[in-house]
């Protein structure tokens, strides 16, 4: 059973917005969010999505990972690309519905990811390996 692998979206300038968000929050909150993100690595073709309330569909193939720390809610927006789950955007949720602006950020990042992955020659969205330049 081949599992999926969650990866951070990497912008053309090398920035990783989801990783940067996690680096900027309190260590305890970051640990809780990272643990939830790690659950995505348990998914496979047989179990393609975490069940509600852990995850839900947002728009088309865009999904949200629903996280919380105490009463504070966080959402990680992601999409699947073959065996990868691309973590596109993370934000602190303050309203009942996900704001359209947050969804648009994830969609724009997905469009950038796909454009670079489909280019000839392909421009990888991230370096291979943990210590790669």
LUMVEX-495100 format. One record per atom (N, C-alpha, C, CB): residue number from 1; residue in one letter; atom name; x, y, z. Coordinates in steps of 0.02 Angstrom, whole numbers, padded with zeros to 5 digits. Atoms other than C-alpha are relative to their C-alpha. Glycine has a CB too. Layout:
N
TISE_NUM_a_CA_X_Y_Z
...
***
This chain:
133
TISE_1_x_N_00043_-00059_00000
TISE_1_x_CA_00000_00000_00000
TISE_1_x_C_00045_00062_00000
TISE_1_x_CB_-00049_00000_00062
TISE_2_x_N_-00041_-00061_00006
TISE_2_x_CA_00088_00158_-00061
TISE_2_x_C_-00036_00059_00032
TISE_2_x_CB_00016_00016_-00075
TISE_3_x_N_00031_-00056_-00035
TISE_3_x_CA_00055_00306_00050
TISE_3_x_C_00015_00065_-00036
TISE_3_x_CB_00024_00003_00073
TISE_4_x_N_-00011_-00067_00026
TISE_4_x_CA_00044_00489_00007
TISE_4_x_C_00053_00034_00043
TISE_4_x_CB_-00067_00041_-00001
TISE_5_x_N_-00051_-00036_-00037
TISE_5_x_CA_00173_00615_00061
TISE_5_x_C_-00017_00075_-00002
TISE_5_x_CB_00071_-00013_-00031
TISE_6_x_N_00015_-00072_-00005
TISE_6_x_CA_00133_00791_00123
TISE_6_x_C_00064_00040_-00010
TISE_6_x_CB_-00032_00017_00068
TISE_7_x_N_-00057_-00043_00014
TISE_7_x_CA_00252_00924_00055
TISE_7_x_C_-00022_00073_00003
TISE_7_x_CB_00033_-00017_-00069
TISE_8_x_N_00015_-00072_00000
TISE_8_x_CA_00261_01112_00076
TISE_8_x_C_00004_00027_-00071
TISE_8_x_CB_00050_00038_00046
TISE_9_x_N_-00004_-00037_00063
TISE_9_x_CA_00221_01218_-00075
TISE_9_x_C_00061_00046_00005
TISE_9_x_CB_-00067_00041_-00014
TISE_10_x_N_-00058_-00045_00003
TISE_10_x_CA_00379_01312_-00127
TISE_10_x_C_-00011_00049_-00057
TISE_10_x_CB_00066_-00039_-00009
TISE_11_x_N_00009_-00054_00049
TISE_11_x_CA_00359_01479_-00217
TISE_11_x_C_00062_00005_-00045
TISE_11_x_CB_-00013_00068_00036
TISE_12_x_N_-00057_-00008_00044
TISE_12_x_CA_00472_01525_-00363
TISE_12_x_C_00060_00033_00033
TISE_12_x_CB_-00020_00041_-00060
TISE_13_x_N_-00056_-00033_-00034
TISE_13_x_CA_00577_01632_-00245
TISE_13_x_C_00029_-00043_00056
TISE_13_x_CB_-00023_00067_00029
TISE_14_x_N_-00026_00046_-00050
TISE_14_x_CA_00607_01482_-00131
TISE_14_x_C_-00037_00002_00066
TISE_14_x_CB_00071_00014_00012
TISE_15_x_N_00037_-00005_-00062
TISE_15_x_CA_00487_01536_00006
TISE_15_x_C_-00049_-00059_00007
TISE_15_x_CB_-00039_00067_00003
TISE_16_x_N_00048_00052_-00016
TISE_16_x_CA_00381_01401_00090
TISE_16_x_C_-00049_00030_00051
TISE_16_x_CB_00035_-00065_00028
TISE_17_x_N_00046_-00037_-00044
TISE_17_x_CA_00230_01495_00161
TISE_17_x_C_-00027_-00041_00059
TISE_17_x_CB_-00057_00026_-00040
TISE_18_x_N_00028_00040_-00056
TISE_18_x_CA_00159_01351_00266
TISE_18_x_C_00055_-00011_00052
TISE_18_x_CB_-00028_-00068_-00026
TISE_19_x_N_-00056_00010_-00047
TISE_19_x_CA_00330_01313_00342
TISE_19_x_C_00014_00066_00038
TISE_19_x_CB_00063_-00024_-00037
TISE_20_x_N_-00013_-00065_-00031
TISE_20_x_CA_00355_01500_00376
TISE_20_x_C_-00052_00015_00054
TISE_20_x_CB_00000_00056_-00053
TISE_21_x_N_00053_-00009_-00049
TISE_21_x_CA_00187_01508_00465
TISE_21_x_C_00015_-00041_00063
TISE_21_x_CB_-00069_-00019_-00029
TISE_22_x_N_-00015_00044_-00057
TISE_22_x_CA_00235_01360_00575
TISE_22_x_C_00060_00025_00039
TISE_22_x_CB_00012_-00072_-00024
TISE_23_x_N_-00059_-00028_-00034
TISE_23_x_CA_00403_01441_00613
TISE_23_x_C_-00017_00062_00041
TISE_23_x_CB_00054_00016_-00051
TISE_24_x_N_00017_-00063_-00033
TISE_24_x_CA_00316_01602_00667
TISE_24_x_C_-00047_-00008_00060
TISE_24_x_CB_-00032_00045_-00049
TISE_25_x_N_00045_00009_-00057
TISE_25_x_CA_00189_01528_00790
TISE_25_x_C_00038_-00029_00059
TISE_25_x_CB_-00060_-00045_-00020
TISE_26_x_N_-00028_00029_-00061
TISE_26_x_CA_00224_01473_00968
TISE_26_x_C_00019_-00073_-00012
TISE_26_x_CB_-00050_00006_00058
TISE_27_x_N_-00025_00068_00011
TISE_27_x_CA_00322_01309_00976
TISE_27_x_C_-00053_-00054_00015
TISE_27_x_CB_00061_-00013_00043
TISE_28_x_N_00051_00049_-00019
TISE_28_x_CA_00179_01217_01062
TISE_28_x_C_-00055_-00004_-00053
TISE_28_x_CB_-00031_00018_00069
TISE_29_x_N_00050_-00002_00054
TISE_29_x_CA_00053_01272_00929
TISE_29_x_C_00029_-00033_-00063
TISE_29_x_CB_-00022_00073_-00015
TISE_30_x_N_-00032_00029_00059
TISE_30_x_CA_00176_01226_00791
TISE_30_x_C_00003_-00076_00006
TISE_30_x_CB_00071_00028_-00008
TISE_31_x_N_-00003_00072_-00010
TISE_31_x_CA_00197_01052_00866
TISE_31_x_C_-00068_-00033_-00011
TISE_31_x_CB_00026_-00016_00071
TISE_32_x_N_00068_00027_00009
TISE_32_x_CA_00009_01024_00871
TISE_32_x_C_-00018_00000_-00075
TISE_32_x_CB_-00051_00041_00041
TISE_33_x_N_00015_-00004_00071
TISE_33_x_CA_-00010_01083_00691
TISE_33_x_C_00041_-00050_-00040
TISE_33_x_CB_00012_00072_-00027
TISE_34_x_N_-00043_00048_00036
TISE_34_x_CA_00138_00978_00632
TISE_34_x_C_-00025_-00072_00010
TISE_34_x_CB_00072_00006_00024
TISE_35_x_N_00027_00067_-00013
TISE_35_x_CA_00061_00824_00714
TISE_35_x_C_-00061_-00013_-00044
TISE_35_x_CB_-00019_-00008_00074
TISE_36_x_N_00059_00007_00043
TISE_36_x_CA_-00102_00854_00619
TISE_36_x_C_00022_-00009_-00073
TISE_36_x_CB_-00047_00060_00007
TISE_37_x_N_-00025_00005_00069
TISE_37_x_CA_-00006_00880_00456
TISE_37_x_C_00029_-00070_-00012
TISE_37_x_CB_00053_00054_-00014
TISE_38_x_N_-00030_00066_00005
TISE_38_x_CA_00087_00717_00489
TISE_38_x_C_-00053_-00054_-00014
TISE_38_x_CB_00039_-00017_00064
TISE_39_x_N_00054_00049_00013
TISE_39_x_CA_-00081_00625_00485
TISE_39_x_C_-00013_-00009_-00074
TISE_39_x_CB_-00065_00023_00035
TISE_40_x_N_00011_00005_00072
TISE_40_x_CA_-00090_00663_00299
TISE_40_x_C_00046_-00054_-00030
TISE_40_x_CB_00013_00067_-00034
TISE_41_x_N_-00046_00051_00025
TISE_41_x_CA_00059_00546_00274
TISE_41_x_C_-00025_-00071_00010
TISE_41_x_CB_00068_00008_00033
TISE_42_x_N_00031_00066_-00010
TISE_42_x_CA_-00051_00401_00331
TISE_42_x_C_-00049_-00017_-00055
TISE_42_x_CB_-00035_-00002_00068
TISE_43_x_N_00050_00011_00052
TISE_43_x_CA_-00165_00421_00181
TISE_43_x_C_00030_-00041_-00058
TISE_43_x_CB_-00026_00067_-00027
TISE_44_x_N_-00021_00042_00056
TISE_44_x_CA_-00159_00304_00031
TISE_44_x_C_-00058_-00004_-00050
TISE_44_x_CB_00020_-00071_00024
TISE_45_x_N_00054_00009_00048
TISE_45_x_CA_-00262_00253_-00120
TISE_45_x_C_-00061_-00032_00033
TISE_45_x_CB_00023_-00043_-00059
TISE_46_x_N_00056_00033_-00035
TISE_46_x_CA_-00368_00145_-00003
TISE_46_x_C_-00035_00047_00049
TISE_46_x_CB_00026_-00062_00037
TISE_47_x_N_00028_-00050_-00047
TISE_47_x_CA_-00394_00289_00120
TISE_47_x_C_00025_00068_-00025
TISE_47_x_CB_00023_-00013_00076
TISE_48_x_N_-00026_-00061_00033
TISE_48_x_CA_-00378_00447_00012
TISE_48_x_C_-00011_00065_00039
TISE_48_x_CB_-00031_00006_-00066
TISE_49_x_N_00014_-00062_-00038
TISE_49_x_CA_-00447_00573_00139
TISE_49_x_C_-00009_-00016_00073
TISE_49_x_CB_-00063_00035_-00028
TISE_50_x_N_00017_00006_-00071
TISE_50_x_CA_-00453_00597_00325
TISE_50_x_C_-00075_00013_00006
TISE_50_x_CB_00042_00050_00044
TISE_51_x_N_00072_-00011_-00007
TISE_51_x_CA_-00634_00586_00382
TISE_51_x_C_-00015_00066_00034
TISE_51_x_CB_-00031_-00058_00039
TISE_52_x_N_00024_-00058_-00037
TISE_52_x_CA_-00734_00735_00443
TISE_52_x_C_-00004_-00021_00073
TISE_52_x_CB_-00070_00024_-00027
TISE_53_x_N_-00014_-00072_00001
TISE_53_x_CA_-00704_00825_00562
TISE_53_x_C_00073_00018_-00012
TISE_53_x_CB_-00023_00030_00063
TISE_54_x_N_-00072_-00014_00009
TISE_54_x_CA_-00516_00809_00527
TISE_54_x_C_00014_00035_-00066
TISE_54_x_CB_00040_-00064_00004
TISE_55_x_N_-00010_-00028_00067
TISE_55_x_CA_-00530_00857_00343
TISE_55_x_C_-00067_00006_-00035
TISE_55_x_CB_00050_-00043_-00041
TISE_56_x_N_00060_-00005_00041
TISE_56_x_CA_-00661_00915_00221
TISE_56_x_C_00017_00034_-00066
TISE_56_x_CB_-00056_00038_00038
TISE_57_x_N_-00009_-00030_00065
TISE_57_x_CA_-00680_00970_00041
TISE_57_x_C_-00018_00074_00004
TISE_57_x_CB_-00043_-00036_-00054
TISE_58_x_N_00012_-00072_-00001
TISE_58_x_CA_-00671_01158_00012
TISE_58_x_C_-00030_00022_-00067
TISE_58_x_CB_00065_00039_00013
TISE_59_x_N_00021_-00022_00067
TISE_59_x_CA_-00686_01186_-00176
TISE_59_x_C_00033_-00046_-00051
TISE_59_x_CB_00017_00075_-00013
TISE_60_x_N_-00029_00047_00047
TISE_60_x_CA_-00663_01054_-00310
TISE_60_x_C_00046_-00049_00036
TISE_60_x_CB_00039_00037_-00055
TISE_61_x_N_-00048_00046_-00032
TISE_61_x_CA_-00507_00954_-00263
TISE_61_x_C_00037_00033_00057
TISE_61_x_CB_00049_-00025_-00051
TISE_62_x_N_-00031_-00035_-00057
TISE_62_x_CA_-00451_01085_-00136
TISE_62_x_C_-00033_-00024_00064
TISE_62_x_CB_-00006_00077_-00008
TISE_63_x_N_00025_00025_-00064
TISE_63_x_CA_-00466_01015_00039
TISE_63_x_C_00030_00040_00057
TISE_63_x_CB_00017_-00075_00009
TISE_64_x_N_-00026_-00033_-00060
TISE_64_x_CA_-00441_01083_00214
TISE_64_x_C_00015_-00053_00053
TISE_64_x_CB_-00051_00052_00027
TISE_65_x_N_-00017_00038_-00059
TISE_65_x_CA_-00353_01001_00358
TISE_65_x_C_-00021_00044_00059
TISE_65_x_CB_00077_-00019_00004
TISE_66_x_N_00030_-00039_-00055
TISE_66_x_CA_-00448_01058_00512
TISE_66_x_C_00040_-00013_00064
TISE_66_x_CB_-00075_-00017_00010
TISE_67_x_N_-00042_00005_-00059
TISE_67_x_CA_-00334_01092_00661
TISE_67_x_C_-00024_00050_00052
TISE_67_x_CB_00075_00013_-00018
TISE_68_x_N_00015_-00048_-00053
TISE_68_x_CA_-00360_01174_00828
TISE_68_x_C_00050_-00007_00057
TISE_68_x_CB_-00072_-00010_00027
TISE_69_x_N_-00040_-00003_-00060
TISE_69_x_CA_-00261_01225_00979
TISE_69_x_C_-00042_00037_00051
TISE_69_x_CB_00071_00035_-00012
TISE_70_x_N_00048_-00030_-00046
TISE_70_x_CA_-00379_01255_01123
TISE_70_x_C_-00060_00024_-00040
TISE_70_x_CB_00032_00059_00041
TISE_71_x_N_00058_-00029_00037
TISE_71_x_CA_-00513_01371_01054
TISE_71_x_C_00021_00031_-00066
TISE_71_x_CB_-00035_00052_00043
TISE_72_x_N_-00025_-00030_00062
TISE_72_x_CA_-00402_01435_00913
TISE_72_x_C_-00003_-00051_-00056
TISE_72_x_CB_00072_00027_00010
TISE_73_x_N_00007_00045_00058
TISE_73_x_CA_-00443_01359_00743
TISE_73_x_C_00051_00019_-00053
TISE_73_x_CB_-00071_00004_-00028
TISE_74_x_N_-00047_-00009_00056
TISE_74_x_CA_-00318_01336_00601
TISE_74_x_C_-00023_-00044_-00057
TISE_74_x_CB_00073_-00017_00021
TISE_75_x_N_00016_00039_00059
TISE_75_x_CA_-00343_01275_00424
TISE_75_x_C_00062_-00004_-00044
TISE_75_x_CB_-00060_00030_-00038
TISE_76_x_N_-00052_00011_00049
TISE_76_x_CA_-00215_01200_00306
TISE_76_x_C_-00035_-00020_-00065
TISE_76_x_CB_00053_-00055_00023
TISE_77_x_N_00031_00016_00064
TISE_77_x_CA_-00274_01204_00125
TISE_77_x_C_00051_-00038_-00042
TISE_77_x_CB_-00024_00064_-00037
TISE_78_x_N_-00046_00043_00038
TISE_78_x_CA_-00199_01068_00015
TISE_78_x_C_-00036_-00033_-00058
TISE_78_x_CB_00031_-00053_00046
TISE_79_x_N_00026_00038_00058
TISE_79_x_CA_-00221_00972_-00148
TISE_79_x_C_00047_-00057_-00014
TISE_79_x_CB_-00007_00045_-00062
TISE_80_x_N_-00039_00059_00018
TISE_80_x_CA_-00163_00805_-00210
TISE_80_x_C_00028_00007_-00070
TISE_80_x_CB_-00043_-00064_00005
TISE_81_x_N_-00033_00005_00065
TISE_81_x_CA_-00038_00788_-00353
TISE_81_x_C_00034_-00068_-00001
TISE_81_x_CB_00051_00059_-00011
TISE_82_x_N_-00024_00069_00002
TISE_82_x_CA_-00012_00603_-00387
TISE_82_x_C_00009_-00026_00071
TISE_82_x_CB_00067_-00005_-00040
TISE_83_x_N_-00012_00027_-00067
TISE_83_x_CA_00071_00537_-00226
TISE_83_x_C_00013_00056_00051
TISE_83_x_CB_00059_-00048_-00001
TISE_84_x_N_-00014_-00056_-00044
TISE_84_x_CA_00099_00711_-00154
TISE_84_x_C_-00064_00035_00023
TISE_84_x_CB_00046_00050_-00035
TISE_85_x_N_00052_-00044_-00026
TISE_85_x_CA_-00016_00813_-00044
TISE_85_x_C_00035_00067_00011
TISE_85_x_CB_-00033_-00027_00068
TISE_86_x_N_-00036_-00063_00000
TISE_86_x_CA_00040_00991_-00076
TISE_86_x_C_-00035_00048_00049
TISE_86_x_CB_00002_00031_-00072
TISE_87_x_N_00025_-00046_-00051
TISE_87_x_CA_00016_01104_00076
TISE_87_x_C_00007_00071_-00027
TISE_87_x_CB_00037_-00008_00069
TISE_88_x_N_-00001_-00063_00036
TISE_88_x_CA_-00031_01267_-00008
TISE_88_x_C_-00005_00062_00045
TISE_88_x_CB_-00056_00001_-00049
TISE_89_x_N_00014_-00060_-00039
TISE_89_x_CA_-00090_01384_00129
TISE_89_x_C_-00022_-00020_00069
TISE_89_x_CB_-00053_00045_-00034
TISE_90_x_N_00022_00012_-00069
TISE_90_x_CA_-00116_01392_00317
TISE_90_x_C_-00020_00068_00029
TISE_90_x_CB_00055_-00034_00044
TISE_91_x_N_00022_-00062_-00031
TISE_91_x_CA_-00210_01522_00417
TISE_91_x_C_-00039_-00014_00063
TISE_91_x_CB_-00042_00041_-00050
TISE_92_x_N_00040_00003_-00060
TISE_92_x_CA_-00295_01555_00581
TISE_92_x_C_-00072_00017_-00020
TISE_92_x_CB_00027_00049_00056
TISE_93_x_N_00069_-00009_00021
TISE_93_x_CA_-00482_01537_00556
TISE_93_x_C_-00040_00038_00053
TISE_93_x_CB_-00033_-00069_-00015
TISE_94_x_N_00037_-00042_-00047
TISE_94_x_CA_-00591_01670_00635
TISE_94_x_C_-00074_00006_-00016
TISE_94_x_CB_00030_00069_00003
TISE_95_x_N_00070_-00004_00021
TISE_95_x_CA_-00756_01653_00541
TISE_95_x_C_-00027_-00070_-00013
TISE_95_x_CB_-00007_00044_-00064
TISE_96_x_N_00031_00065_00011
TISE_96_x_CA_-00880_01512_00514
TISE_96_x_C_00019_-00029_-00069
TISE_96_x_CB_-00076_00005_00006
TISE_97_x_N_-00015_00021_00067
TISE_97_x_CA_-00844_01505_00328
TISE_97_x_C_00071_00022_-00018
TISE_97_x_CB_-00051_00029_-00051
TISE_98_x_N_-00067_-00019_00022
TISE_98_x_CA_-00671_01505_00248
TISE_98_x_C_-00006_00060_-00046
TISE_98_x_CB_00036_-00059_-00035
TISE_99_x_N_00004_-00059_00043
TISE_99_x_CA_-00646_01678_00174
TISE_99_x_C_00024_-00016_-00071
TISE_99_x_CB_00042_00057_00030
TISE_100_x_N_-00018_00010_00070
TISE_100_x_CA_-00638_01681_-00016
TISE_100_x_C_00072_00019_-00014
TISE_100_x_CB_-00047_00039_-00045
TISE_101_x_N_-00069_-00023_00011
TISE_101_x_CA_-00472_01773_-00006
TISE_101_x_C_00050_-00055_00019
TISE_101_x_CB_00015_00064_00040
TISE_102_x_N_-00044_00054_-00021
TISE_102_x_CA_-00392_01625_00086
TISE_102_x_C_-00001_-00056_-00052
TISE_102_x_CB_-00021_-00027_00070
TISE_103_x_N_00007_00051_00052
TISE_103_x_CA_-00459_01503_-00044
TISE_103_x_C_00037_00021_-00063
TISE_103_x_CB_-00075_-00014_-00016
TISE_104_x_N_-00033_-00025_00061
TISE_104_x_CA_-00394_01613_-00184
TISE_104_x_C_00076_-00005_00006
TISE_104_x_CB_-00020_00073_-00013
TISE_105_x_N_-00073_00008_-00010
TISE_105_x_CA_-00218_01612_-00109
TISE_105_x_C_00020_-00072_-00016
TISE_105_x_CB_00020_00018_00073
TISE_106_x_N_-00016_00071_00013
TISE_106_x_CA_-00219_01421_-00112
TISE_106_x_C_-00007_-00016_-00074
TISE_106_x_CB_-00046_-00046_00041
TISE_107_x_N_00009_00014_00072
TISE_107_x_CA_-00287_01417_-00290
TISE_107_x_C_00056_00030_-00041
TISE_107_x_CB_-00067_00028_-00023
TISE_108_x_N_-00054_-00032_00036
TISE_108_x_CA_-00155_01540_-00351
TISE_108_x_C_00065_-00040_00008
TISE_108_x_CB_00010_00072_00024
TISE_109_x_N_-00060_00040_-00012
TISE_109_x_CA_-00017_01436_-00271
TISE_109_x_C_-00004_-00066_-00037
TISE_109_x_CB_00010_-00012_00075
TISE_110_x_N_00009_00063_00037
TISE_110_x_CA_-00089_01277_-00348
TISE_110_x_C_00013_00012_-00074
TISE_110_x_CB_-00071_-00029_00011
TISE_111_x_N_-00011_-00016_00071
TISE_111_x_CA_-00092_01359_-00520
TISE_111_x_C_00075_00009_-00015
TISE_111_x_CB_-00038_00065_-00020
TISE_112_x_N_-00072_-00009_00008
TISE_112_x_CA_00091_01410_-00498
TISE_112_x_C_00035_-00068_00003
TISE_112_x_CB_00028_00047_00055
TISE_113_x_N_-00029_00067_-00008
TISE_113_x_CA_00137_01234_-00439
TISE_113_x_C_-00010_-00040_-00064
TISE_113_x_CB_-00032_-00037_00060
TISE_114_x_N_00015_00040_00060
TISE_114_x_CA_00051_01152_-00589
TISE_114_x_C_00036_00028_-00061
TISE_114_x_CB_-00076_00000_-00013
TISE_115_x_N_-00034_-00031_00058
TISE_115_x_CA_00124_01276_-00714
TISE_115_x_C_00073_-00021_-00001
TISE_115_x_CB_-00007_00077_00002
TISE_116_x_N_-00071_00019_-00002
TISE_116_x_CA_00301_01238_-00655
TISE_116_x_C_00010_-00075_-00008
TISE_116_x_CB_00031_00024_00065
TISE_117_x_N_-00007_00073_00007
TISE_117_x_CA_00272_01050_-00643
TISE_117_x_C_-00013_-00023_-00071
TISE_117_x_CB_-00049_-00035_00048
TISE_118_x_N_00018_00020_00068
TISE_118_x_CA_00197_01043_-00818
TISE_118_x_C_00046_00032_-00053
TISE_118_x_CB_-00071_00019_-00015
TISE_119_x_N_-00045_-00034_00047
TISE_119_x_CA_00333_01153_-00897
TISE_119_x_C_00049_-00049_-00031
TISE_119_x_CB_00038_00057_00036
TISE_120_x_N_-00050_00040_00034
TISE_120_x_CA_00456_01082_-01021
TISE_120_x_C_00059_00044_-00018
TISE_120_x_CB_-00030_-00033_-00064
TISE_121_x_N_-00015_00050_-00052
TISE_121_x_CA_00587_01073_-00954
TISE_121_x_C_-00033_00019_00066
TISE_121_x_CB_00076_-00005_00009
TISE_122_x_N_00034_-00008_-00064
TISE_122_x_CA_00507_01049_-00785
TISE_122_x_C_00043_00038_00050
TISE_122_x_CB_-00020_-00068_00028
TISE_123_x_N_-00033_-00037_-00054
TISE_123_x_CA_00550_01169_-00645
TISE_123_x_C_-00027_-00027_00065
TISE_123_x_CB_-00012_00077_-00007
TISE_124_x_N_00026_00029_-00062
TISE_124_x_CA_00535_01072_-00483
TISE_124_x_C_-00021_00054_00051
TISE_124_x_CB_00053_-00046_00032
TISE_125_x_N_00022_-00048_-00050
TISE_125_x_CA_00438_01162_-00346
TISE_125_x_C_00042_-00001_00063
TISE_125_x_CB_-00072_-00013_00017
TISE_126_x_N_-00042_00005_-00059
TISE_126_x_CA_00562_01105_-00215
TISE_126_x_C_00060_-00043_-00015
TISE_126_x_CB_-00039_-00027_00061
TISE_127_x_N_-00060_00040_00009
TISE_127_x_CA_00735_01033_-00203
TISE_127_x_C_-00011_-00070_00027
TISE_127_x_CB_00061_00033_00035
TISE_128_x_N_00006_00069_-00022
TISE_128_x_CA_00752_00845_-00183
TISE_128_x_C_00046_-00010_00060
TISE_128_x_CB_00019_-00050_-00056
TISE_129_x_N_-00041_00016_-00058
TISE_129_x_CA_00814_00786_-00015
TISE_129_x_C_00000_00055_00052
TISE_129_x_CB_00069_-00014_-00021
TISE_130_x_N_00003_-00046_-00057
TISE_130_x_CA_00822_00868_00155
TISE_130_x_C_00054_00054_-00003
TISE_130_x_CB_00006_-00039_00065
TISE_131_x_N_-00056_-00047_00000
TISE_131_x_CA_00991_00950_00131
TISE_131_x_C_00017_00028_-00068
TISE_131_x_CB_00061_-00033_00029
TISE_132_x_N_-00014_-00024_00068
TISE_132_x_CA_00979_00993_-00053
TISE_132_x_C_00002_00076_-00003
TISE_132_x_CB_-00053_-00027_-00049
TISE_133_x_N_-00004_-00073_00005
TISE_133_x_CA_01026_01170_-00105
TISE_133_x_C_-00063_00030_-00030
TISE_133_x_CB_00061_00020_-00043
***
